[in-house]
Amino acid sequence: MIRKRIAKILTACYILMVLSMGMAFSAGSNRLDIYGIAYVMDFRLDMLPVFPLLNSAGSYFSSTNLPVALTHGDEAWIEDTFYLNIVKPPSVANNGMNNFTMTFDVLNPTVYTWTSGLAEAVIVRGIYSTVGATLSSATISPNQKLTITFTFRTKIDIGSFDEARVSVSYIVGGIRRYIYINIIMRPV
């Protein structure tokens, strides 16, 4: 009987020693081992996690009627905002108002379905007369493509600095999350 108690006490001590050594080792380790599947949402609380898609020309946007001379500015995704700088050379000067359409494609890279999609376009500054934005769908499934369409009416004036902003949002994981598209048309 005493031997059984001693054996139980030694077994418990051994288990405690192994657990404490394992915890001490893991506390000093910079590594986390996960066995199975782990999914971590790697984005800010209000940021819509998107994967921007390049078109066949190597750009993040397409346009059906924007003059080629305007499209040689730079473009970049920085966190939750896409910046598109369009340079207006003197060769495209125009006194009349023109309608333009641009599209941007992004992918839902998460395991979540995005719902209740909204798009809003606003004039920040310049001579835009109207701006608008639409989404290809109000609900985007995991690994599904979303097309954002931006339409605007403006006079191509090579002396003005024009800027518009599109806000796109969806509910993801119970929280409304956003991305932004800034379109800047500037003189040479």
C-alpha positions as CSV (number, residue, x, y, z in Angstrom):
1,M,0.0,0.0,0.0
2,I,2.8,2.4,0.9
3,R,4.6,1.3,-2.3
4,K,1.5,2.2,-4.4
5,R,1.3,5.7,-2.7
6,I,5.0,6.3,-3.3
7,A,4.6,5.2,-6.9
8,K,1.6,7.5,-7.4
9,I,3.5,10.4,-5.8
10,L,6.6,9.8,-7.9
11,T,4.4,9.5,-11.1
12,A,2.7,12.8,-10.3
13,C,6.0,14.5,-9.5
14,Y,7.4,13.2,-12.8
15,I,4.4,14.5,-14.8
16,L,4.7,17.9,-13.0
17,M,8.4,18.0,-13.8
18,V,7.9,17.2,-17.5
19,L,5.0,19.8,-17.8
20,S,7.0,22.5,-16.0
21,M,10.1,21.9,-18.2
22,G,7.9,22.0,-21.3
23,M,6.3,25.3,-20.2
24,A,9.7,26.8,-19.3
25,F,11.0,25.7,-22.7
26,S,8.0,27.1,-24.6
27,A,8.1,30.4,-22.6
28,G,11.7,31.0,-23.9
29,S,11.0,29.8,-27.4
30,N,10.1,32.1,-30.3
31,R,8.2,29.4,-32.0
32,L,4.6,28.3,-32.0
33,D,3.7,24.9,-33.3
34,I,0.1,24.3,-34.4
35,Y,-1.0,20.9,-35.4
36,G,-4.1,21.0,-37.6
37,I,-5.5,24.0,-39.4
38,A,-5.1,27.6,-38.1
39,Y,-6.6,30.7,-39.7
40,V,-5.5,34.1,-38.7
41,M,-7.2,37.2,-40.0
42,D,-4.2,39.3,-40.9
43,F,-5.7,42.8,-41.3
44,R,-6.6,45.8,-39.3
45,L,-10.0,45.8,-37.6
46,D,-11.7,48.0,-40.2
47,M,-9.6,47.0,-43.3
48,L,-11.3,44.9,-46.0
49,P,-8.7,42.1,-46.8
50,V,-8.4,42.1,-50.6
51,F,-6.0,40.6,-53.0
52,P,-5.7,43.1,-56.0
53,L,-5.7,41.5,-59.4
54,L,-3.5,42.7,-62.3
55,N,-5.1,42.8,-65.8
56,S,-3.4,41.5,-68.9
57,A,-1.6,44.8,-69.4
58,G,0.0,44.6,-65.9
59,S,-2.1,47.3,-64.4
60,Y,-4.6,47.2,-61.4
61,F,-7.2,49.1,-63.4
62,S,-8.8,48.9,-66.9
63,S,-10.6,51.6,-68.8
64,T,-12.7,51.4,-71.9
65,N,-12.7,55.1,-72.9
66,L,-9.8,56.8,-71.0
67,P,-7.3,58.2,-73.6
68,V,-4.1,56.2,-73.6
69,A,-2.1,59.4,-73.2
70,L,-3.7,59.8,-69.7
71,T,-2.9,56.3,-68.4
72,H,0.9,56.6,-68.0
73,G,0.9,57.6,-64.3
74,D,1.9,55.4,-61.5
75,E,-0.3,53.1,-59.4
76,A,0.1,51.2,-56.1
77,W,-1.8,49.4,-53.3
78,I,-0.7,50.6,-49.9
79,E,-2.4,48.8,-47.1
80,D,-6.2,49.5,-47.6
81,T,-5.8,52.2,-50.3
82,F,-5.2,52.0,-54.0
83,Y,-3.5,55.1,-55.4
84,L,-3.7,55.9,-59.1
85,N,-1.9,59.0,-60.5
86,I,-2.9,59.9,-64.0
87,V,-0.7,62.5,-65.8
88,K,-2.5,64.9,-68.1
89,P,-0.1,65.9,-70.9
90,P,-0.9,69.0,-73.1
91,S,-1.8,66.7,-76.0
92,V,-5.1,65.6,-74.4
93,A,-6.4,69.1,-73.5
94,N,-10.1,69.3,-74.1
95,N,-12.6,72.0,-73.5
96,G,-15.7,69.8,-73.4
97,M,-17.0,67.4,-70.7
98,N,-16.3,63.7,-71.1
99,N,-17.6,60.5,-69.5
100,F,-15.1,57.9,-68.4
101,T,-15.3,54.4,-66.9
102,M,-12.6,52.5,-64.9
103,T,-12.7,49.1,-63.4
104,F,-10.7,47.5,-60.6
105,D,-10.7,43.8,-59.8
106,V,-9.9,42.3,-56.4
107,L,-10.2,38.8,-54.9
108,N,-11.7,37.8,-51.6
109,P,-8.7,35.9,-50.1
110,T,-10.4,35.0,-46.8
111,V,-12.5,32.1,-45.8
112,Y,-15.4,34.5,-45.0
113,T,-18.2,35.5,-47.3
114,W,-18.5,39.3,-47.6
115,T,-22.0,40.6,-47.4
116,S,-23.9,43.9,-47.7
117,G,-21.4,45.5,-50.2
118,L,-21.5,49.3,-50.6
119,A,-19.6,51.6,-52.9
120,E,-19.5,55.4,-52.7
121,A,-17.6,57.9,-54.9
122,V,-16.9,61.5,-53.9
123,I,-15.1,64.4,-55.5
124,V,-12.2,65.5,-53.3
125,R,-11.2,68.4,-55.5
126,G,-11.0,69.5,-59.2
127,I,-13.4,69.9,-62.1
128,Y,-15.2,66.6,-61.9
129,S,-18.9,67.2,-62.5
130,T,-20.1,63.8,-61.4
131,V,-18.6,60.6,-60.0
132,G,-20.2,57.2,-59.2
133,A,-19.2,53.7,-58.1
134,T,-20.8,50.3,-58.4
135,L,-19.9,46.8,-57.3
136,S,-20.3,43.6,-59.3
137,S,-22.1,41.9,-56.4
138,A,-23.3,42.8,-52.9
139,T,-22.1,39.4,-51.7
140,I,-18.6,37.9,-52.4
141,S,-17.8,34.3,-51.5
142,P,-14.3,33.2,-50.6
143,N,-11.9,33.2,-53.6
144,Q,-14.5,35.1,-55.7
145,K,-13.6,38.1,-57.8
146,L,-15.1,41.5,-57.1
147,T,-15.2,44.2,-59.8
148,I,-15.4,47.8,-58.7
149,T,-16.6,50.2,-61.4
150,F,-15.8,53.9,-61.2
151,T,-17.5,56.3,-63.5
152,F,-16.9,60.0,-63.8
153,R,-17.6,63.0,-65.9
154,T,-14.9,65.7,-66.2
155,K,-13.3,68.2,-68.5
156,I,-9.6,67.3,-69.2
157,D,-8.0,70.5,-68.2
158,I,-4.2,70.3,-68.2
159,G,-3.9,73.0,-65.6
160,S,-6.1,71.5,-62.9
161,F,-5.3,68.9,-60.2
162,D,-8.3,66.6,-59.9
163,E,-8.9,64.0,-57.2
164,A,-11.8,61.5,-56.5
165,R,-12.1,58.8,-53.9
166,V,-14.1,55.6,-54.0
167,S,-14.9,53.9,-50.7
168,V,-15.8,50.2,-50.8
169,S,-17.1,48.3,-47.8
170,Y,-18.4,44.9,-46.9
171,I,-19.4,43.2,-43.7
172,V,-16.8,40.5,-42.9
173,G,-16.9,38.6,-39.6
174,G,-19.7,40.8,-38.3
175,I,-17.7,44.1,-38.9
176,R,-18.0,46.6,-41.8
177,R,-14.6,46.8,-43.4
178,Y,-13.3,49.2,-46.0
179,I,-10.9,49.8,-48.9
180,Y,-10.3,53.0,-50.8
181,I,-9.4,53.9,-54.3
182,N,-7.9,57.4,-54.9
183,I,-7.8,58.6,-58.5
184,I,-5.6,61.7,-59.0
185,M,-5.4,63.4,-62.4
186,R,-2.6,65.9,-62.4
187,P,-0.9,68.1,-65.0
188,V,2.5,67.1,-66.4
